């Protein structure tokens, strides 16, 4: 997310979006894997999901939405803002 923010400040919105989407994927997969483990007990033990994890997910969605807006990808920006 930090790289995405820096690239955005440098007006490199396409690269900022790439990094934002990567961060979003990482955070979402971490949350999903942890929730899945704690519901089923199957797989590699993972720490429980924290409030910080959800906060980071919200920030990632917001950053992706802002970059899509900067790139005039209006529909995709609206979808990211809604999540």
Secondary structure as UniProt FT lines:
FT   HELIX           2..9
FT   TURN            10..11
FT   HELIX           13..40
FT   HELIX           51..70
FT   TURN            71..72
FT   HELIX           74..82
//
